Amino acid sequence: MLSLGLIQVIPDSFADHSEDLPVAEKVFDCECVAFRLDDVQDHFLNEPSKKLIETFKENNLPYTLGILSNDFGEDEELVSLVRELANDEEYQFEISSHGTVHENFTQLTDEQQKVNMKESLENLEKTLGIYPKLFIPPLGEFNEGTIFAMKENGVTHFSPSFVPGNDSIIPVEDQNFYQIPSGAVTAEYSSDDQFVGIPAETTFSQIEENIQNYGYSVVTMHPMEFGVIEDGELVNEINWEQFDELDNLIELIRESEIPIVNIQDISNSSSQNDSGSIPDWIKNIFIWYGDEKIGEDELKNALQFLIREKILIVD
């Protein structure tokens, strides 16, 4: 069942964000990019959703699924695919709560937010066998009550949207809780209330700008731009043209030697961490190369990161 309010444009500004969040630039300096797929749910554009999951798996690329937990669990084919990947220890695949349903958390009381968060995380653990540590706020909005709910429920990372005047990417209050906003997209919201895919070059420009300004980028995708629109309505068919744009985007990123990582891995590159520590995603790349699961290009990117961060010194 399609959640009410699912297809809504993320506003340009949010009045209800915490005003006390610290602001700084390039606290995360991996010069990397992460992808997240929001609004994943049963029986709604599941063909594009499955194709997106398979595309990243075929390319052996990390990414994050933002799941609406109360609308997930009955589509056996989709659930089986996600469960298999989520429990594959050799594949970097990340599960995030996107709430129980697609509702604005800032419109809930603090207690309601805590209960909603707890229910969504426990539902995903029951369905997939994984208790997520990452939260993607629906509509990109959050407030102090959302932060309290996350901490109460063991969430360590969250990925909202960039907010004008408050585009912080540094830890909120302590070193064990990280705000990692998304600043790039694969679609624009049209005047007739549809997500319309944009060219790979446009998304790539956003990625480059994010990395230049903040040291990293998170790209937000939705199943909607990868579905087909017929007579103004979304149908559960694959938009091959937009998948071609995704393939082009991946190629542009690889050609530019920008590492693709999970959202939670970005915090491993915090300038406040030990400069000599090797991020988990780097360690995994060496393991995968040894197992012949990735090629020399990915290994080369990892080595260049270690040299750039002065973790590996080359005379």
N, C-alpha and C positions, 0 to 999 in steps of 0.2 A: 504494500500500500504506500502510495506517495505521501510523504509527510507534508503537512500544510506549511507553506512558507519556504519550501525548499528552493524554488527558483526565484531568488531575490538578489538584486545587485548589492554588493558590499558597498556601503556608503563611503563617500570621500573623507569624511571626518566623523569622529565618535565623541559625543559630549560626555559620556559616562565612564571614560577610562580613568584609572587612578592618576591623580596629578602628581603623585610623589615618586613615580618611577624614575630611576636615574637615567640620564641620557649621556651617551658617549659614542664615539665612532671607532670602528675597527678594533673592538675588544676581541672579536673573533677574526682571525687573520689567516684562515685556511686557503683563501682565494679559490673556493670550491663552490659547488652548486648541489642542492638537494631538490628532489621532486616530491610533491605530495598530490594524491588524488582524493579529493573531498567528496562527501555525499554518497559514499558507497552504501548500497542497500539492496534488499531482495527485489527481484522482479522488476526493477526500474532501470531501463537501459543496461541490462545485465550483459548483453552482447558487446557493446562498446567497453564496458568495465572489464570483462574477461579478456578482450583483445588488448587493452592497455596493460593488464597484469602480465599477459603472455609476452607482449613486446619488450617490457623491461626484463623479464626473465630470460628471453632469448638473447638479449644483449648483455646478460649478466650484470645488470645495473641496479644499484640500490634505489629504493623509493619507499614512500610512506602511504599507507591507506588510512584515510579518515573515515571511520565507520559509524553510522547511525545505529546504535546497538539494538534498539527496540524494533527496528525494521530490517534486521539481519538475522539469518539463522534458518530460514525455511527454504531458501533456494539451494537445494542440495548440491548442484553442480558448482555454483559460485563458492559456497561455503567450503566444499571439499578442496577446491583449488587454493583458496586463501589459507585454510588450515594446513595443507601440505607445505606451502611455502613458509608459513609462519613458524613451523616447527623444523624447518631445514636449517640445521646449525651451520651449514657451509654457504648459505646464501644470505646476503645482507638485505633483509626485508623487515620493514618496521610497521607495527600496528599502532594506530592512534584512536583514542575515543574522539568522536565528533558530537558527543552528547547522546541522549536516548532518542530524541527526535530533533528535527531542525528548528530549534527555537532560540530566541535571543536570551542569553543567560543574564544580561543586565536588567531584564524585565522581571527576574525572579528574586525572591528574598535570599538572604545568605543561606538560610537553612534549606530552602528549596534547591539552591545550587549544589549544596553539599550532598543532598539526597540524590539528585539527578546524576551527579558525577559518580557517586558510589554505585548506583544502579547500572550505569553505562559500563563502567570498568568491570564489574562483576559479571554482567551479561557476556562481555567479550571473553572473559576468562572461562566462563562455562561453555561457550560455543567453540572457542579456538584453543583453549588450554594456555592462554597467555594473558597476564595482567599488565596492560599497557602502562608505561611511565610517561607517555606523551599525550597531550590534549590539544586539539584544534578547535577553538571556540567557533560555534556556528555564527555566520555573518562576520566573523573576525572580531567580535566585540567581547570585552571583558571589563570587570571592575575589581575592586578590592575583595568583594565577596567571592568572585571567581578564583582569585589567588588563594584565598583562605580555603575554599573547597578543594582545590588541587592539592594543597599541602596536607590537608586533613586526610586525603585519600592516596597519598604516596606518589603523586605525580611530580616529576622532577623537571620536565620540559614542556613548554607550550609554544604554539606557533600561531599567533594572531596575524593581522594584516598591518602593514606600516601605517602609522598614524601621523598626519601632518603636525609638526611641532613636538612630537613625542615618539620619534622613530628609534627608540632605544633598542640595543641588542645585547645589553650587558645583564649579568645576573640580577635578579630582583631580590634585594635584601641580603642574600647570602650566596655562597659559592656553590650550593647544591640545588639551585633552582634557576632555570634559565629561560629567558624569553627570546625566541628566535623567530622573528616575524617573516612573512612572505612579502617579497617586493616585485615578483614577476608572475606573469600569467600567460596562458595559452589561448585565452579568449577575451572578448569584450562583451559587455552586456548591451544589447541593442534596444532601440526605442520600442520595439514590439515584444519586449520581455523575453528575449532568447539569448542564450550564450552563443556567440558567433566566433568561430576559430579565427585566429590571426596568423599572419605569416611567421615562419620560423625566425626570419631575420629580425622581426619586431621583438619577439620574446628574447632573442639572443642579445639584442641591444639593452634590454632591461637587465638581463643577467650581468652584462659587462658593467653597466652603471652601478648596480648593487655592489659588485665586487670592488669597484673603484672606491665607492663611498663607505662601504661597511665591512669589506673583507670577505663577504660571502653572499650567496643568493639562494632563496627558496622559491621554486616555481610552483604555483598552484594550478592544478588541472581539475576539471569536472567531467563527468561522463557526458554531460549535455553537448559540449562542443564536438565530441567525437561520435555523436549520434546524428541521425538524419532528420531534417525538418521537412515535412510534407503538409502543404496547405496550412502552414502556421503552427503545426503540432509536431512534437517530437515523437519519432517512432523508433522502436528497438532494432535499428539496423546500423551497420558500421559506416561511418563517414570516411571513406578511404582517402579522400583528398586531405582531410585533416590528419590522418595517420601518416600520410606522406610528409606533411609539415613537421610532425613529431620526429620522423626519421631524419629529416633535414636538420632539425634542431640538435638532435643527438650527435649528428656528424659534425656540425659547427662546433659543438662543445669539445668533442674529441680532437678535432683539428687544432683547436686553441689550447689543447692540453690542460683543460680545466678539470680537476678531479670531480667525479660525481659520488656523493656520499649520502648517508642517511642524515636526517635532521639532528638527531641526538649526537651524531659524530661531530657536528660543527662546534659544539661546546668544548670538545677535546682540544681545539685550537685556540682556546682563550689565552690571551697574552698574560693572564693572571695565573695560568698553569705553569708547571715547571717547564722551562725551555727545552730540556733534554728529553722529555717524555715523547714516546712514539704513539700516535693515536691508534685506536683499535682498528680503524678502517685501513690504515696503512699495513698493520700486521696481517690482516686478512688477505690483502692483495698479494703479499709474498707467499702466503699459504696457497692461495688459489693458483698462483703462477707455478708453484712447485707441483701442484696437482694437474697442471695443464688445462685449467678451467678459464684462464684469461691469457691474452697474448702479450707480446713485448711492449705494445703501445701503453697499456694500462700500467705495466711495471715501470716503464720509463716515466710516466706521470708521477708515480709514487716516489721514485728516486729524486725527481726534480723538486718535489714538495719537501723532502727531507733536507736537500741541499739548500733550498730557499729559506727554510726555517732554521738553518744552521744546526740541525740535529745530526746531519751527516756532513763531515768536513772533508772536502776533496782538495788535495794539494795541487 
